[in-house]
Amino acid sequence: MLKKIEQRETRKTDVIERIKSLRLELAKLETQIKDAGLPVIITFDGWSAAGKGSLISQVIKALDPRFFEVVSVRAPSDTDRRKPWMFRFWKEIPMKGRFTIFDRSWYHDCVNGYMYGELGKKGYKHRLGDIATFERQLTDDGYLIIKIFLHITRKEQKKRIEKLQSSNVTAWRVDDKDRYNLEHYDEFRDAYDELIESTNFDYAPWNVIGANEKTSAVLDIYEVIIGSVKGALAAKADKKKFIPKAQFETVSPALEGFNSVQVPKLKDIDLDKSLTEEEYEEQLDKYQNKLFKLQNLCYQKKIPVIICYEGWDAGGKGGNIKRLAAALDPRGYEVKPIAAPEPSELARHYLWRFWNRLENDGHFTIFDRTWYGRVMVEPIEGLTPKDRVDQAYREINEFEAQLADWGAVVIKFWINIDKDEQYRRFKEREETPEKQWKITDEDWRNREKWDIYEEYIDRMTELTSTETAPWVIIEGNDKKYARIKALKTVIKRVEEALEKK
Amino acid sequence: MLKKIEQRETRKTDVIERIKSLRLELAKLETQIKDAGLPVIITFDGWSAAGKGSLISQVIKALDPRFFEVVSVRAPSDTDRRKPWMFRFWKEIPMKGRFTIFDRSWYHDCVNGYMYGELGKKGYKHRLGDIATFERQLTDDGYLIIKIFLHITRKEQKKRIEKLQSSNVTAWRVDDKDRYNLEHYDEFRDAYDELIESTNFDYAPWNVIGANEKTSAVLDIYEVIIGSVKGALAAKADKKKFIPKAQFETVSPALEGFNSVQVPKLKDIDLDKSLTEEEYEEQLDKYQNKLFKLQNLCYQKKIPVIICYEGWDAGGKGGNIKRLAAALDPRGYEVKPIAAPEPSELARHYLWRFWNRLENDGHFTIFDRTWYGRVMVEPIEGLTPKDRVDQAYREINEFEAQLADWGAVVIKFWINIDKDEQYRRFKEREETPEKQWKITDEDWRNREKWDIYEEYIDRMTELTSTETAPWVIIEGNDKKYARIKALKTVIKRVEEALEKK
């Protein structure tokens, strides 16, 4: 593919005038992008010394600097290294109506990491899978992703690197990796070709731009961006997913299957299970002590533990979390209560706020309600259209698989009670002054939708109970039993993870 | 002070029962804290091996883990090091109605940094000043700060460290600094005494707790926390600033004065200044090139540049920012548009969202509207009570002084136009399809308050134009003149900073 690009003729006549007019056109499109709430991601990858920096500068001259951000991707920080590898890209995705321009993207971490020997073949392939997922999830959500690869010939690269090195002012901009890139030009070309071929997704294809001649490159880039933006705006107006025009043959990655684990339906759960006060006190003490020791080992071995709590209103999540947390060293865990999203969260892919809440490896993170709101309250209350909810089951499985790849133990609890028990607890809350804040009109309204919730919950546990992240239904009518079961489950899962480590 | 604590008798009888009852009391107070929206910060400092971790675990047993966070302060990360030193504490302050517990606080960075030779005497004193400011700003805003120092005797410390070292399981928890702390016990005791004396602020006094005996320490800590919380809730109900009971004599740090720089009143600004098209084109090109080179030097010398834009509606901020940004390498600057705060921002000290938007050193940050909304739109629209606005002038000066201490060049523009020019521009916007999004009913409403805004702006520039961060009024009726003046100002300020470096 790269060869083909070299053979293209560069246009010379009227280039400057054409660029000026395209710049104006893009500036005008910007208003439409804002109005339509289209989020746009543009990535720049390519050879060392291909001119990414100066080409980005050219491109953004058209744009209002209040509506874009340029993210310069360098080596991951020490915090980034303690998160899943995609974290540093997820956290930077734009809000609706805005641009994020990546100076080097997630592809750099893969192909160059592999070529520099920082990443094995298997790790490289695995990351490409993560990228396919990432780009699909975003484009499914209406993001426009424009991927640009700047190609220069070996001769041109050599000339540029030598020129940079020859001056004191610019020599620092050339490092060993740049020289390596030049010395192994042919190998890199093959690797780039293979990369472009295998990640030329129909929903986010590559645009390879010949960049030996800069003015001509600017023109090509403008044409690509304007064409894509227009297409995406038209598709958005038609409420269709945008499929961009592709320069080369595209690939449609097969959707990965997940090994599902069977979970009983809620109506089949035996809610009579219970513990006596003595059994409870004895086991609570025993399991809390055990968990405390396991947490220490997780910290030392840098295993992240993610515990998700979902359940009926008044199911006893709070008290359950409290008993679990009481076992843990407070410096090594955090509870994340999940409420309605804030405006800046609503303006991005809905998984963004969960990516952003991940703690460092070695820590316990307890989510009090989770990303599963997407497939329960959101469709039931009509907050999210059906097609996005249908996609969410897979997106969630993918998200949790990425957490597991990072090394996380992902534990998911549904705390189940029956309708009578909920009524009893609601009434008790209303009658106890210190508990009145816990009960609202909304709780009563939700209760009226019990049957539809039950349907959605059964569907959720069926579609998202995977081998790496299975659902555990906790019998919750007896709070003591529920707390001990949660503790025991966490201990078992953590022990399994420690054994494998 | 520490000596006195050692001589106190430890209470032995009924301690366990008393702890249980205090734990219940604190759990009940928690609901009141939530209802009242009281934000609570508790810091734990003290000797190595004083038992911070296990005492924190004890204390939080009373608390609902969804309403507190424990922040474990260790060495600053590489990102923290590229921000002002208080950044890593500011970013962690709690929302209203919630607790943040610091395992080691800002004091650790000071006194231990100094004793370990990582910080000079002057730097140490300077940081104490920053701390006095930090704690005052937060308590003025209604935060409750409970500072706990855990004191153990030399004999006890020696025993504990030896015990930790003797077991394979715990030996890793003792490091060179812990041993140094023990070996130089007397010097540290003097340093801690001096620290406690000089930072025993009336608004945030120290609580020194004898921790040789843990159960007794837990009891003391509960009493301190419960007493403070009750006092703070009562003060909040009375709309008064809470002044806690102090264990030792307190100090009231004198408020630092700022060297003010005179700024003309808006009515005295000559708005006839202008440039011809030729002058503009020539100077724009010249100054943009110059600024681009200076940015490179700032990046190399790690100088942060913070440029604040304020001005009348339709004053031309957007176009001005665009011309400035066009001069810069996009990888080294970011524009931060400031809109109304989100719920999580409103729930914290109002400077929090600006602390959180600071970029790394070496970067240019351009604020499109700023923290000055606090002393313009907020009082005019009645969003913030007068006493908090009055305090804001000083808080802002302090904030900017801390940015300057960090090495930042702080540049503040007020883009000034007259009322006729604004009218002309509003009308033009209404009549131009691409510009209609820029004009709203609110703009017309604000215009009606022109005179009161002018009053507040004059007051703002008078009270917050300091030597390190002076206001620059830009004559804005002619956009070309305004843009060149902004560019020239940035160049001059950056050049001055580079000369000093």
Interface residues (C-beta under 8 A of the other chain):
Chain A: K28 T31 K34 D35 G53 I56 S57 I60 K61 D64 P65 R66 E69 V70 S72 S77 D78 T79 I101 D103 G318 I321 K322 A325 A326 D329 P330 R331 G332 E334 V335 P337 E342 P343 S344 I366 D368 E434 W437
Chain B: K28 T31 K34 D35 G53 I56 S57 I60 K61 D64 P65 R66 E69 V70 S72 S77 D78 T79 I101 D103 G318 I321 K322 A325 A326 D329 P330 R331 G332 E334 V335 P337 E342 P343 S344 I366 D368 E434 W437
